[in-house]
Amino acid sequence: MNSNILDQEIVNEILSVDREISDESDVRRASAPYQAEFPFERESEAQVTRREFCNFLFLTSTALFLGAGGFAAKAAYDASKPKVFYPARIKGAMNIEPGSAMNFSFPTEEDTAILIRAVDGDYYAFGQKCTHLSCPVHYSKVNDRLECPCHEGGFSAKTGEVLYGPPPRPLDLIKLEKHNGEVFAVGREVRGNES
């Protein structure tokens, strides 16, 4: 029996310490002077009715839908405007050997491209992203073609057309011009979506 009394005293002691740490009456006592300035009922604070919850879901869903619609409208508007490309000099293009390639960026730093100098000395340039899953393509001098190592796609080094593999369309064509012995990228054309 003494052990039961001792156990009960230990439980009461633990509970009294717990009450001291997280007693809600302390919070009420501390916030009482401000209750008139910021009135709220603690009992109803945690209660959310079904109607309030449904209203919240409706308003949130509507806001997300309108936001997505706004982004879609802006994307459609941007796609309808003709793109303006500014000529960009491809640094080092004249120094690459026939039968080799180099990477550059056009029209922005994020848009990677590959410049190929064919064995006959002509220049060809394409977007470097494979049209299958956007893996970077590289020039194979041995096969004289652009190859995608991810899913074994192949493209013509002179036209960018698909030779084999899963790519659904040709590589983006970078239009080139020569001025005063320098090679300039002057345009970028997305191909394969003509129909």
Buried (B, 14 or more C-beta within 10 A) or exposed (E): EEEEEEEEEEEEEEEEEEEEEEEEEEEEEEEEEEEEEEEEEEEEEEEEEEEEEEEEEEEEEEEEEEEEEEEEEEEEEEEEEEEEBEBBEBEEBEEBEEBEBBEBBBBEEEBBBBBBBBEEEEBBBBBBBBBBEEBBBEBEEEEBBBBBEBEEBBBBBBBBBBBEBBBEBBBBBBBBEEEEEEBBBBBBEBBBEEE
